[in-house]
Amino acid sequence: MKTLWNNNLVTKYAALFCIAIILGCGGGSEPQEEKSEATQVSKTAAKSKSASGNTNSSTEAASSKSSDDKKDQKYVDGIPYDVFFDRPLKIASDSTMLAGQETADTPATTTEKPADTPKSMKKEEAATAESWDQIISHEMLVSEIKRIRNKLNANLQSVGSFNRELIAIQIDAATLAAMAGIAAQHSGEFTWKDKAKYVRDFSSTIAMAAESRGRPAFEKAETPFLNIIEILDGGSPAELPDSDDETVFSDVADRNLSMKKVKENQDWLRTTISGEDEMKSNSEDVLARAALLAAIGQVVNQEDYVFADEEDYRTYCRELIEGSLMMTEGAKSDDFETYKKGFEILNKSCGNCHGKYVGS
C-alpha cells in the first residue's frame, strides 16, 4: 500500500515538472515578442513625428546616411545631385534625340566645312579699301574732281539752270562726295587733303538740296558749292561744318546716284568705243571713265552699305572693279581685246546686280 502511494506521488511530481517546463517556455517568449513589437511601433512613430516636425533634420539624416555609403555623393534638398543635367535649359531646347548623341558638354558637330562668314569677308574688304591708289591714281582722282567741279559750276549759275539740271546736280554732287572721301584716305598728296572731309560733306549737302526746286533749294546748294571752290583753290572758308574724320560712304554718297553715274559712263563707253581705233583716239576719256568706274565700285563695296554682307552683292562689286581695271590696262597698252573683255565683265556685273537689287 505504501509502495503504491509512493508511485502515485512520483507520478504527480513528474506531471507538475512537465507543466512547469511547458509554461516556462511559452510564457517567457510571449511577453518578449509583445515588448519587441511595442518597441518597434514606438520607434516608427517617433521617426514619423521627427520627419513631419523638422524637414531639415530628415535631410541631414539622409545625407549623413548616404555619405557613409558614398562620401563623394552631392545632394540638393536630399536629392542626389547626379540626377540633374549640367545645363538643363540647353538640353530642354534641343528637340533632336538621337542614339549616341553627344552630351550637353560636347554638343554635336557636323563635318561640313563652314563657309566664310560675312564678318571675315568684311575684314578682308576693309583692308583692301585703304589701298585707294591701286584703284584710282592720284592724277586721275584730281582730274575727276576738277571735271565734276566744272559741271556743277555750270549748273549752279542760276535758279533756272539749277531747276533744269536737278538730277545731274544730284549725281555729280554725290560723286564728288565719294571722291572727296577717297581723297581723305588716298596715299597721294593734295593741297586741300586736310579739308577733304569738308568737301565731302558740302557735296552731300548739295545733293540733298537738289532734291527740290526753287530759290530756297538753290541757295542751300550754292553756299556749300562756293565753299568747295574756295577749299579746292587752297583757301579756308570762314564757316566749316562739324565733320567727322572718318568717312561713312553710305551717309554721303547715295548708292542709287552712284549707280546712275556708272550707267552714264557705261553708256558712253558702249556707244563710243566699238573698236581699237576708237579706243586709241579716245584713250584719255577711256582711262578717266574706267578709273572712275573702278573707284565707284570700291565705294559701294564698303561694308556700311545695305546688302554689303551678301556674297552676290560683293561678287558684283568685285566684278565691276575687275572689269574697270582691265579696261584701264587695255587702254594703256593699246590692247583692245583686253579692254573688250573688261567691258564685258563690267557689263555682265551691272546686268546681274540690277536684276537682283534694282530699286535698292
ROKE-199369 format. One line per 10 residues: number of its first residue (from 1); their letters; for each residue x, y, z of N, C-alpha, C. Coordinates in steps of 0.2 Angstrom, whole numbers, plus 5000, padded with zeros to 4 digits. Example, Ala and Ser with C-alpha at 12.3 -4.5 7.8 and 13.67 -1.06 7.14 Angstrom:
BEGIN
1	as	5066,4972,5039,5062,4978,5039,5066,4984,5039; 5064,4989,5035,5068,4995,5036,5064,5000,5039 $
***
This chain:
BEGIN
1	mktlwnnnlv	5004,4994,5000,5000,5000,5000,5004,5006,5000; 5009,5006,5004,5014,5012,5004,5018,5013,4998; 5019,5007,4995,5023,5007,4988,5019,5011,4983; 5012,5009,4983,5008,5012,4978,5007,5019,4979; 5007,5021,4985,5006,5029,4987,5012,5032,4984; 5018,5029,4985,5024,5032,4983,5024,5033,4976; 5022,5028,4972,5022,5028,4965,5017,5034,4963; 5012,5034,4966,5007,5040,4964,5010,5047,4965; 5014,5047,4970,5017,5053,4972,5022,5055,4967; 5026,5050,4965,5031,5051,4959,5028,5054,4953 $
11	tkyaalfcia	5022,5050,4951,5019,5052,4945,5017,5059,4945; 5014,5062,4951,5011,5068,4952,5017,5074,4951; 5023,5072,4954,5028,5077,4953,5031,5077,4946; 5031,5072,4943,5033,5072,4936,5029,5076,4932; 5022,5075,4933,5017,5079,4929,5018,5086,4930; 5019,5088,4937,5020,5095,4938,5026,5098,4935; 5031,5094,4935,5038,5096,4932,5037,5098,4924; 5033,5093,4921,5032,5094,4914,5028,5101,4912; 5023,5102,4917,5019,5108,4916,5023,5114,4917; 5027,5114,4922,5032,5119,4923,5036,5121,4917 $
21	iilgcgggse	5039,5116,4914,5043,5117,4908,5039,5120,4903; 5033,5117,4902,5029,5120,4896,5027,5127,4897; 5025,5129,4903,5023,5136,4905,5029,5140,4905; 5034,5138,4907,5041,5142,4906,5043,5144,4900; 5042,5139,4895,5044,5141,4888,5039,5146,4885; 5033,5144,4885,5028,5148,4882,5027,5155,4885; 5026,5155,4891,5026,5162,4895,5031,5167,4894; 5037,5164,4894,5043,5168,4893,5044,5171,4886; 5042,5168,4881,5043,5171,4874,5037,5176,4872; 5031,5175,4875,5026,5179,4873,5027,5186,4875 $
31	pqeekseatq	5028,5187,4881,5029,5194,4883,5035,5198,4880; 5040,5194,4878,5046,5196,4875,5044,5199,4868; 5040,5195,4864,5038,5197,4857,5034,5203,4858; 5029,5203,4863,5025,5209,4863,5029,5215,4864; 5034,5215,4869,5038,5220,4870,5042,5222,4864; 5044,5218,4860,5048,5219,4854,5044,5223,4849; 5038,5221,4848,5033,5224,4843,5032,5231,4846; 5030,5232,4852,5029,5239,4855,5035,5243,4854; 5041,5240,4855,5047,5245,4854,5047,5247,4847; 5046,5242,4842,5046,5244,4835,5041,5250,4833 $
41	vsktaaksks	5035,5249,4836,5030,5254,4834,5032,5261,4837; 5035,5260,4843,5037,5267,4846,5042,5270,4842; 5047,5266,4840,5052,5269,4836,5050,5272,4829; 5045,5268,4826,5042,5271,4820,5038,5277,4821; 5034,5278,4826,5030,5284,4827,5035,5289,4829; 5040,5288,4832,5045,5294,4834,5048,5296,4828; 5050,5291,4823,5053,5293,4817,5049,5297,4813; 5042,5295,4812,5037,5299,4808,5036,5306,4811; 5036,5307,4818,5035,5313,4821,5041,5318,4819; 5047,5315,4820,5053,5319,4818,5053,5321,4811 $
51	asgntnsste	5051,5317,4806,5051,5319,4799,5046,5324,4798; 5040,5324,4801,5035,5329,4800,5036,5336,4803; 5040,5335,4809,5041,5341,4813,5047,5345,4811; 5052,5342,4807,5058,5345,4806,5061,5342,4799; 5059,5345,4794,5062,5343,4787,5069,5343,4786; 5072,5348,4789,5080,5349,4788,5083,5343,4792; 5080,5341,4798,5084,5336,4801,5083,5329,4797; 5078,5328,4794,5077,5322,4790,5082,5322,4784; 5083,5329,4781,5088,5329,4775,5095,5328,4778; 5096,5331,4784,5103,5330,4786,5104,5322,4788 $
61	aasskssddk	5099,5319,4790,5100,5312,4792,5101,5308,4786; 5097,5309,4780,5098,5306,4774,5105,5307,4771; 5107,5313,4771,5114,5315,4769,5119,5311,4773; 5118,5311,4779,5123,5308,4783,5123,5300,4782; 5117,5297,4781,5117,5290,4780,5120,5289,4773; 5119,5293,4768,5121,5292,4761,5129,5293,4761; 5131,5298,4765,5139,5299,4765,5143,5293,4768; 5139,5289,4772,5143,5284,4774,5144,5279,4769; 5139,5278,4764,5140,5273,4759,5144,5276,4753; 5143,5283,4752,5147,5286,4746,5149,5293,4748 $
71	kdqkyvdgip	5155,5294,4751,5157,5300,4754,5157,5306,4748; 5158,5304,4742,5158,5310,4737,5152,5312,4734; 5146,5308,4736,5140,5310,4733,5137,5317,4735; 5135,5321,4731,5132,5328,4732,5124,5327,4732; 5121,5331,4736,5114,5331,4737,5111,5338,4736; 5105,5339,4733,5101,5345,4733,5095,5344,4736; 5093,5347,4742,5087,5346,4746,5086,5338,4746; 5091,5334,4748,5090,5327,4749,5090,5323,4743; 5090,5326,4737,5090,5323,4730,5097,5322,4728; 5099,5316,4726,5106,5315,4723,5108,5320,4717 $
81	ydvffdrplk	5113,5324,4718,5115,5329,4713,5116,5326,4706; 5118,5320,4705,5119,5317,4698,5113,5316,4694; 5107,5317,4697,5101,5316,4693,5099,5322,4689; 5103,5328,4691,5102,5334,4687,5106,5335,4681; 5104,5338,4675,5108,5339,4670,5112,5345,4671; 5118,5346,4669,5123,5351,4670,5120,5358,4667; 5117,5357,4661,5114,5363,4658,5107,5361,4655; 5102,5362,4660,5095,5359,4658,5092,5363,4653; 5093,5370,4653,5090,5374,4648,5092,5372,4641; 5098,5371,4640,5101,5369,4633,5098,5362,4631 $
91	iasdstmlag	5098,5358,4636,5095,5351,4634,5088,5352,4633; 5084,5356,4636,5077,5356,4635,5075,5359,4628; 5080,5364,4626,5079,5367,4620,5081,5363,4614; 5084,5357,4615,5087,5353,4610,5081,5348,4608; 5078,5348,4603,5072,5344,4601,5075,5338,4597; 5081,5337,4596,5084,5332,4592,5086,5326,4597; 5084,5320,4597,5085,5315,4601,5088,5309,4597; 5094,5308,4597,5097,5303,4593,5101,5298,4597; 5101,5292,4595,5105,5287,4598,5112,5289,4598; 5116,5288,4603,5123,5290,4603,5125,5298,4602 $
101	qetadtpatt	5119,5302,4604,5120,5309,4604,5125,5311,4609; 5129,5316,4607,5134,5319,4612,5130,5322,4618; 5134,5322,4624,5131,5325,4630,5131,5333,4629; 5128,5336,4634,5127,5343,4634,5134,5347,4634; 5139,5343,4637,5146,5346,4637,5150,5346,4631; 5147,5341,4626,5151,5340,4620,5145,5340,4615; 5143,5346,4612,5137,5346,4608,5139,5343,4601; 5134,5341,4597,5135,5338,4591,5138,5342,4586; 5143,5340,4582,5146,5344,4577,5145,5341,4570; 5145,5345,4565,5145,5342,4558,5152,5342,4555 $
111	tekpadtpks	5153,5338,4550,5159,5338,4547,5160,5342,4541; 5154,5346,4539,5154,5350,4533,5158,5356,4535; 5162,5359,4531,5167,5365,4532,5162,5371,4531; 5162,5375,4536,5158,5381,4536,5160,5386,4531; 5156,5390,4527,5158,5395,4523,5161,5401,4526; 5164,5405,4523,5167,5411,4526,5161,5415,4528; 5162,5418,4534,5157,5422,4537,5157,5429,4534; 5151,5433,4534,5152,5440,4532,5157,5444,4536; 5158,5442,4542,5162,5446,4546,5170,5445,4544; 5172,5439,4542,5178,5438,4539,5179,5441,4533 $
121	mkkeeaatae	5174,5441,4528,5174,5444,4522,5175,5452,4523; 5171,5455,4527,5171,5462,4528,5178,5464,4531; 5182,5460,4535,5188,5462,4537,5193,5462,4531; 5192,5457,4526,5197,5457,4520,5195,5463,4516; 5189,5465,4515,5187,5471,4511,5190,5477,4514; 5189,5478,4521,5191,5484,4524,5198,5485,4523; 5202,5480,4523,5210,5480,4522,5211,5483,4516; 5208,5480,4510,5210,5482,4503,5207,5489,4502; 5201,5491,4506,5198,5498,4504,5203,5503,4506; 5208,5502,4510,5213,5508,4511,5218,5509,4506 $
131	swdqiishem	5218,5504,4501,5223,5505,4496,5220,5508,4490; 5218,5514,4491,5214,5518,4485,5219,5519,4479; 5225,5520,4480,5230,5521,4475,5230,5515,4470; 5228,5509,4472,5228,5504,4467,5221,5504,4463; 5216,5508,4465,5210,5508,4462,5210,5514,4457; 5212,5520,4460,5212,5526,4456,5219,5530,4458; 5222,5532,4453,5229,5536,4454,5227,5543,4456; 5232,5546,4460,5232,5552,4462,5230,5557,4456; 5233,5556,4451,5232,5561,4445,5224,5560,4442; 5222,5554,4442,5215,5553,4440,5210,5555,4444 $
141	lvseikrirn	5211,5555,4451,5207,5557,4456,5206,5565,4456; 5212,5568,4455,5212,5575,4455,5208,5578,4448; 5210,5574,4443,5206,5576,4436,5199,5575,4437; 5196,5570,4440,5189,5568,4441,5186,5574,4445; 5189,5576,4450,5186,5581,4455,5186,5587,4451; 5191,5589,4447,5191,5595,4443,5185,5595,4438; 5184,5589,4435,5179,5589,4430,5172,5590,4433; 5171,5587,4439,5164,5587,4442,5163,5594,4445; 5168,5597,4447,5168,5604,4449,5166,5609,4443; 5168,5608,4438,5167,5612,4432,5159,5611,4430 $
151	klnanlqsvg	5157,5605,4430,5150,5603,4428,5145,5606,4433; 5147,5606,4440,5142,5609,4445,5142,5616,4444; 5148,5619,4443,5149,5626,4442,5144,5629,4436; 5143,5625,4431,5139,5627,4425,5132,5626,4427; 5130,5621,4431,5123,5620,4433,5121,5624,4439; 5125,5627,4442,5123,5631,4448,5124,5639,4447; 5124,5641,4441,5124,5648,4439,5118,5652,4441; 5112,5649,4441,5106,5652,4442,5101,5648,4444; 5095,5651,4447,5090,5646,4449,5087,5642,4443; 5087,5646,4437,5085,5642,4431,5089,5636,4429 $
161	sfnreliaiq	5095,5637,4429,5100,5631,4427,5099,5626,4433; 5099,5628,4439,5098,5623,4445,5092,5619,4444; 5086,5622,4442,5080,5619,4441,5080,5614,4435; 5083,5616,4430,5084,5612,4424,5088,5605,4425; 5093,5606,4429,5098,5600,4430,5098,5597,4437; 5092,5597,4440,5092,5594,4447,5095,5587,4447; 5093,5582,4442,5096,5575,4443,5103,5575,4442; 5106,5579,4437,5113,5579,4435,5117,5582,4441; 5114,5587,4445,5117,5590,4450,5118,5585,4456; 5112,5581,4457,5112,5576,4462,5118,5571,4461 $
171	idaatlaama	5118,5569,4455,5123,5563,4453,5130,5566,4454; 5131,5572,4451,5138,5575,4452,5140,5576,4459; 5135,5579,4463,5137,5581,4470,5138,5574,4474; 5134,5569,4473,5136,5563,4476,5142,5560,4474; 5144,5560,4468,5150,5558,4465,5156,5562,4468; 5155,5568,4469,5161,5572,4472,5161,5571,4479; 5156,5569,4483,5157,5567,4490,5161,5561,4490; 5159,5556,4486,5163,5550,4486,5170,5551,4485; 5172,5555,4479,5179,5556,4478,5183,5560,4483; 5179,5565,4487,5182,5568,4492,5184,5563,4498 $
181	giaaqhsgef	5179,5559,4499,5180,5554,4504,5186,5549,4503; 5187,5548,4496,5193,5544,4494,5199,5548,4495; 5199,5554,4493,5205,5559,4494,5207,5559,4501; 5203,5559,4506,5205,5559,4513,5209,5553,4515; 5207,5547,4511,5211,5541,4513,5216,5539,4508; 5217,5543,4503,5222,5541,4497,5229,5543,4500; 5233,5539,4497,5240,5540,4499,5244,5546,4495; 5240,5548,4490,5243,5554,4487,5242,5560,4491; 5246,5565,4489,5246,5572,4492,5241,5577,4489; 5237,5580,4492,5233,5585,4490,5234,5592,4494 $
191	twkdkakyvr	5234,5597,4491,5235,5604,4495,5229,5605,4500; 5223,5602,4498,5217,5603,4502,5215,5596,4506; 5220,5592,4507,5218,5585,4509,5216,5585,4517; 5219,5590,4520,5216,5591,4527,5209,5594,4528; 5207,5596,4522,5200,5599,4522,5195,5595,4517; 5198,5589,4515,5194,5584,4511,5187,5582,4514; 5187,5581,4521,5181,5580,4524,5175,5585,4523; 5178,5591,4523,5173,5597,4522,5170,5597,4515; 5174,5595,4510,5172,5595,4503,5167,5589,4503; 5168,5584,4506,5164,5578,4506,5157,5580,4509 $
201	dfsstiamaa	5157,5583,4514,5150,5585,4517,5147,5590,4514; 5150,5595,4511,5147,5601,4507,5144,5598,4501; 5147,5593,4498,5145,5590,4492,5138,5586,4493; 5138,5582,4499,5132,5579,4501,5126,5584,4502; 5128,5589,4505,5123,5594,4506,5120,5597,4500; 5124,5598,4495,5122,5600,4488,5117,5595,4485; 5119,5588,4485,5115,5583,4483,5108,5583,4486; 5107,5584,4492,5101,5584,4496,5097,5590,4494; 5100,5596,4493,5097,5602,4491,5094,5602,4484; 5097,5598,4480,5095,5597,4473,5089,5593,4472 $
211	esrgrpafek	5086,5590,4478,5080,5586,4478,5074,5590,4477; 5075,5597,4478,5069,5602,4477,5071,5607,4472; 5065,5610,4469,5066,5616,4465,5066,5622,4469; 5067,5628,4465,5066,5634,4468,5072,5638,4471; 5071,5644,4473,5077,5648,4475,5079,5646,4482; 5075,5644,4487,5077,5642,4493,5082,5636,4493; 5080,5631,4488,5084,5625,4487,5090,5627,4484; 5090,5632,4479,5096,5634,4475,5101,5637,4480; 5099,5641,4485,5103,5644,4489,5106,5639,4494; 5103,5634,4496,5105,5629,4500,5111,5625,4497 $
221	aetpflniie	5111,5625,4490,5116,5622,4486,5122,5626,4484; 5120,5633,4483,5125,5637,4481,5130,5639,4486; 5128,5640,4492,5133,5642,4498,5138,5636,4499; 5136,5630,4500,5142,5625,4501,5146,5624,4494; 5143,5625,4488,5147,5625,4482,5153,5630,4482; 5151,5636,4484,5156,5642,4484,5161,5640,4489; 5160,5637,4495,5165,5634,4500,5169,5629,4497; 5166,5625,4493,5170,5619,4490,5176,5623,4485; 5173,5627,4481,5178,5631,4477,5184,5634,4480; 5182,5637,4486,5187,5641,4490,5192,5635,4493 $
231	ildggspael	5190,5630,4495,5194,5625,4498,5199,5622,4492; 5196,5620,4487,5200,5617,4481,5205,5622,4478; 5204,5628,4479,5208,5634,4477,5213,5635,4482; 5213,5632,4488,5218,5632,4493,5216,5637,4499; 5210,5639,4499,5208,5644,4504,5205,5640,4510; 5202,5644,4515,5198,5641,4520,5192,5645,4522; 5186,5642,4521,5180,5646,4522,5180,5648,4529; 5176,5654,4530,5175,5656,4537,5171,5651,4542; 5166,5648,4539,5162,5643,4542,5163,5636,4539; 5165,5632,4544,5166,5625,4542,5161,5620,4546 $
241	pdsddetvfs	5158,5615,4543,5154,5611,4546,5158,5606,4551; 5154,5604,4556,5157,5599,4561,5158,5592,4558; 5163,5591,4554,5164,5585,4550,5168,5580,4553; 5166,5573,4553,5170,5568,4556,5176,5566,4551; 5181,5564,4554,5187,5562,4551,5186,5556,4547; 5182,5551,4550,5181,5545,4546,5175,5546,4541; 5176,5543,4535,5170,5543,4530,5166,5537,4530; 5160,5538,4531,5155,5533,4530,5151,5534,4524; 5154,5531,4519,5152,5532,4512,5144,5532,4511; 5141,5527,4514,5134,5527,4513,5130,5533,4516 $
251	dvadrnlsmk	5133,5537,4520,5130,5543,4523,5130,5549,4518; 5135,5549,4514,5137,5555,4510,5136,5553,4502; 5136,5547,4500,5136,5545,4493,5130,5540,4492; 5125,5543,4490,5119,5539,4489,5120,5534,4484; 5119,5527,4485,5121,5522,4480,5117,5522,4474; 5111,5524,4474,5107,5525,4468,5110,5530,4463; 5112,5536,4466,5115,5541,4462,5122,5539,4459; 5125,5535,4463,5132,5532,4461,5131,5527,4455; 5126,5523,4456,5124,5519,4450,5122,5522,4444; 5119,5528,4445,5117,5532,4439,5123,5535,4435 $
261	kvkenqdwlr	5128,5537,4440,5135,5539,4437,5138,5533,4433; 5138,5527,4436,5141,5521,4432,5137,5520,4426; 5131,5521,4426,5127,5520,4419,5129,5525,4414; 5129,5531,4416,5131,5537,4412,5138,5535,4408; 5143,5533,4412,5149,5531,4409,5149,5524,4405; 5145,5520,4407,5145,5513,4404,5141,5515,4397; 5136,5519,4397,5133,5520,4390,5138,5524,4386; 5142,5528,4388,5146,5532,4384,5152,5527,4381; 5154,5523,4385,5159,5518,4383,5156,5513,4377; 5150,5511,4379,5146,5506,4374,5145,5510,4367 $
271	ttisgedemk	5143,5516,4367,5141,5519,4361,5147,5523,4357; 5153,5524,4361,5158,5527,4358,5164,5523,4356; 5165,5518,4360,5171,5513,4359,5169,5507,4356; 5169,5506,4349,5167,5500,4346,5173,5496,4343; 5179,5499,4343,5185,5495,4340,5191,5498,4343; 5197,5496,4340,5203,5498,4343,5205,5505,4341; 5202,5507,4335,5204,5514,4333,5200,5519,4338; 5194,5518,4339,5190,5522,4344,5193,5522,4351; 5196,5517,4353,5199,5516,4360,5205,5520,4360; 5209,5520,4355,5216,5524,4354,5214,5531,4354 $
281	snsedvlara	5210,5533,4350,5208,5540,4349,5205,5544,4355; 5202,5540,4359,5198,5542,4365,5202,5540,4371; 5208,5538,4371,5211,5535,4376,5211,5539,4383; 5211,5545,4383,5211,5549,4389,5204,5549,4392; 5199,5549,4388,5192,5548,4391,5191,5541,4394; 5194,5536,4390,5193,5529,4392,5196,5528,4399; 5202,5531,4399,5206,5530,4405,5202,5533,4411; 5200,5539,4410,5197,5543,4415,5190,5540,4418; 5186,5537,4413,5180,5534,4414,5181,5527,4418; 5186,5524,4415,5187,5517,4418,5189,5518,4425 $
291	allaaigqvv	5194,5523,4427,5196,5524,4433,5190,5526,4438; 5186,5530,4436,5180,5532,4440,5176,5526,4441; 5175,5522,4436,5170,5516,4437,5173,5512,4443; 5180,5511,4442,5183,5506,4447,5182,5509,4454; 5183,5516,4455,5183,5519,4461,5176,5519,4464; 5171,5520,4460,5164,5519,4462,5162,5512,4464; 5165,5507,4461,5164,5500,4463,5167,5499,4469; 5172,5502,4471,5175,5501,4478,5172,5504,4483; 5169,5510,4481,5165,5514,4486,5159,5510,4488; 5155,5508,4483,5149,5504,4485,5150,5497,4488 $
301	nqedyvfade	5156,5495,4488,5158,5489,4491,5160,5489,4498; 5159,5495,4501,5161,5496,4508,5155,5493,4512; 5157,5491,4518,5153,5487,4522,5147,5491,4525; 5147,5497,4525,5142,5501,4528,5136,5502,4523; 5136,5499,4517,5130,5499,4513,5126,5493,4514; 5119,5494,4513,5115,5489,4513,5116,5483,4508; 5116,5477,4510,5117,5471,4506,5125,5470,4505; 5129,5474,4508,5136,5473,4508,5138,5466,4511; 5134,5463,4515,5136,5457,4519,5133,5451,4515; 5131,5452,4509,5128,5447,4505,5134,5445,4499 $
311	edyrtycrel	5135,5438,4498,5140,5436,4494,5139,5438,4487; 5133,5438,4484,5131,5440,4477,5133,5447,4476; 5131,5452,4481,5132,5459,4481,5140,5460,4480; 5143,5457,4485,5151,5458,4485,5154,5455,4478; 5151,5450,4475,5154,5447,4469,5152,5452,4463; 5147,5455,4463,5145,5460,4458,5150,5466,4459; 5151,5469,4465,5156,5474,4466,5163,5473,4463; 5165,5467,4465,5172,5465,4463,5172,5464,4456; 5167,5462,4452,5167,5461,4445,5167,5468,4442; 5164,5473,4445,5164,5480,4442,5171,5483,4443 $
321	iegslmmteg	5174,5481,4448,5181,5484,4449,5186,5480,4444; 5185,5474,4444,5189,5470,4440,5189,5472,4433; 5182,5472,4430,5181,5474,4423,5184,5481,4422; 5183,5486,4426,5186,5493,4425,5193,5493,4425; 5196,5490,4430,5204,5489,4430,5206,5486,4423; 5203,5481,4421,5205,5478,4415,5204,5482,4409; 5199,5486,4409,5198,5491,4403,5204,5496,4403; 5206,5498,4409,5212,5503,4410,5218,5500,4407; 5219,5494,4409,5225,5490,4407,5225,5490,4399; 5219,5488,4396,5219,5488,4389,5220,5494,4386 $
331	aksddfetyk	5217,5500,4388,5218,5506,4385,5225,5509,4386; 5229,5507,4391,5236,5509,4392,5240,5506,4387; 5239,5500,4386,5243,5496,4382,5241,5495,4375; 5236,5499,4373,5233,5498,4366,5231,5491,4364; 5228,5488,4369,5226,5481,4368,5218,5481,4369; 5215,5481,4363,5208,5481,4363,5205,5475,4365; 5208,5469,4364,5204,5463,4367,5204,5463,4374; 5209,5465,4378,5209,5466,4385,5204,5471,4387; 5204,5477,4384,5199,5482,4385,5192,5479,4384; 5190,5475,4379,5184,5472,4377,5182,5467,4382 $
341	kgfeilnksc	5186,5463,4385,5185,5458,4390,5183,5461,4396; 5187,5467,4398,5185,5470,4404,5178,5474,4404; 5176,5476,4398,5170,5479,4397,5164,5474,4398; 5165,5468,4395,5161,5463,4395,5159,5461,4403; 5165,5460,4407,5164,5459,4414,5160,5464,4417; 5162,5470,4416,5158,5476,4419,5151,5476,4417; 5149,5475,4411,5143,5475,4408,5138,5469,4411; 5141,5463,4412,5138,5457,4415,5137,5459,4422; 5142,5462,4426,5141,5463,4433,5135,5468,4434; 5134,5473,4430,5129,5478,4431,5122,5475,4429 $
351	gnchgkyvgs	5122,5470,4424,5116,5467,4422,5113,5462,4428; 5118,5458,4431,5116,5454,4436,5114,5457,4442; 5118,5463,4444,5116,5466,4450,5110,5470,4450; 5108,5473,4444,5102,5476,4443,5096,5471,4443; 5097,5465,4441,5092,5460,4440,5090,5458,4447; 5095,5458,4452,5093,5456,4459,5092,5462,4464; 5095,5468,4463,5095,5473,4468,5091,5479,4465; 5088,5479,4459,5085,5485,4456,5081,5488,4461; 5081,5495,4461,5077,5499,4466,5080,5499,4473; 5085,5495,4474,5088,5495,4481,5091,5502,4483 $
***
